Amino acid sequence: MRKDDMNSRVLLAVLISFVFIIVYSLLFQDPQKQKTQSATTQSTTQSSTQANQTNIANQPSTNPTPNQTNTTQTSPQATAPATKREIISTIVSSGVEVEIDDLGRIAQVYLKDKKFIAPKQEGIFTHLGRLFGFASSPNQPLQKLPLLSPNAVFPLEMRFLDASLNAQATQTPYTSSLQNISLDSTQNQILTLTQKLPTLTITKTIEFIYDEDGLKYKLDIALSEPKVYFLSSGSRPIADDDGYAFHGVVLKQGGLKGVIEKIEDKDAKVAGENFSQVPFVSASDRYFTTLLFMRDENGLSVQVLGTSDTKNPIPYITLDSNTSLEGYVGPKDYRDLAKIYPVLTDVVEYGLITFFAKPVFLLLDWLYSLLGNWGWAIIGVTLVVRIILFPLSYKGVMSMQKLKDLTPKMKEIQEQYKGDPQKMQAQLMQLYKKHGANPLGGCLPLLLQIPVFFAIYRVLYNAVELKNSEWIFWIHDLSVMDPYFILPILMGISMYIQQVLTPNTLDPMQARIFKLLPVIFTIFLITFPAGLVLYWTVNNIFAIIMQIAINKIIDKQREKAILEHKEHKHASQNPKGESK
């Protein structure tokens, strides 16, 4: 690679880095994270719940506390019954079904909307396999999608600082005011749960609010006398088993204008972390969340504990008297969360690039409200990004064209000063300056497109709104891979055409590497969500159209320059307009 060709070197480095990031995200998932997820859904939580309660029982508290000598470790049987508890109340609506067990907990939430229970779109290999008898019968749709693991800490689970009281609370069943509740949009329904302990009576009053896609409720907890206790919003849902999306606890600390804190699976500390002035606390997987929140400016005092075996973060709210909260269990739909309480939109997590990805999603959501289809909204976002970046893209292409035109002169300088690199660089810089060429000008548009690409990647990958959302023809779900690989192939072809049309100053080895990039990108993007591949394909098509238009402008400029040169030459040969 030539040392003087800075534009080529930077361009190549950017593209190779881009490929590396894609490969890394696909192939090098965190094995501990996968182990954590597997443990959440498959193993029992007898030991993990014991660890939770032991840590909470010994956690220092700023609230008035009972005699600390009572905070001794309790047995697993006393604190965490390993057997499934009896369901004492069922709440049913058109979109959800909820089970309440005899410990006053939300034991399960089922989603019934077809968006969540439709089978995954089958690909061409599945169809061929079934044709030749190598594949099983078509996937049958689920009747309902369970969100919560049966072996986890459930929402509304209570723990007490007093170990003996805690042991009684985990063994004494609640009574329910209603066994079956039918929920519709006309009237909220109220359920009263009561637990009578030898020295304490606990009353949970839950007002269920109709919601098409999730469980929305208001909670009042009343104690017959003040006691320090801990209320959990529950372990994260397990409905999505994705290997490298965010899984863990999200909360905001320091009030409504505070900072977002994220504790990912495997990162939770067994000793626990304390957070103050928390308006909401959420445990989430890729698409779904369980959360509790308070509209009070002072917020909540929250502890996040890691279990001793998997270190899954479990959130607990520290309380010492009667309290009123609100809760939600369901999909992380941005509009729905905004309707419930605008601050809850922070539950939708895009990673380090959230500051940039969130505005991209808002643009995408606005275009969807206009176009009524997420596929066309993605195309609209692509067009908007292209328009915004057009001035820089135009300058970049023009700069690359100038460098291409200067290639013969650059080679002359390289040959003339090959024994003196410093002088060669000085001569090249003079050449660039004389002709207005920027060696790095062609890289800037590409550098700007990379954060845009990853922002859109995070948005499309994490947006539950795209789940089972159709575009046209064969694309029936923009959140999963193209089952027939048509979009990835079109993306590779469009990328190759774009390369052919774009001027470059690459040496033969660089050119060979660049020719392989469409193939590499096609292979890696095959498994990416169809919505993301749609964005990249349309982006390439817009780039091709732009490049053709710019090439026409360049051709006209050349023709004009040639004509002006001829006229100037003719004028110099005939200064007085005399005939030959």
Buried (B, 14 or more C-beta within 10 A) or exposed (E): EBEBBBBBBBBBEBBEEBBEBBEEBBEEEEEEBBEBBEBBEEBEBBBBBBBBBBBBBBBEBEEEBBEEEBBEEBEBEBBBBEEEBEBBBBBBBEBBBBBBBBBBBBBBBBBBBEBBBBEBBBBEEBEEBBEEEEBEEEEEEBEBBBBBBEBBBBBBBBBBBBBBBBBBBBEBBBEBBBEEBEBEEEEBBBBBBBBEBEEBEBBBBBBBBBBBBBBBBBBBBBBEEBBBBBBBBBBBBBBBBBEBBBBBBBBBBBBBEBEEBBBBBBBBEBEBBBBBBBBBBBBBBBBBBBBBBBEEEEBBBBBBBBBBBBBBBBBBBBBBBEBEBBBBBBBBBBEBBEEBBEBBBBBBBBBEBBEBBBEBBEBBBEBBEEBEBBBBBBBBBBBBBBEEBBEBBBBBBBBBBBBBBBEEBBEEBBEEBEEEEEEBBEBBEEBBEEEEBBBBBBBBBBBBBBEBBBBBBBBBBBBBBBBBBBBEEBBBBBBBBBBBBBBBBBBBBBBBBBBEBBBBBBEEEBEEBBEEBBEBBBEBBBEBBBBBBBBBBBBBBBBBEBBEEBBEBBEEEEEEEEEEEEEEEEEEEEEEEEEE
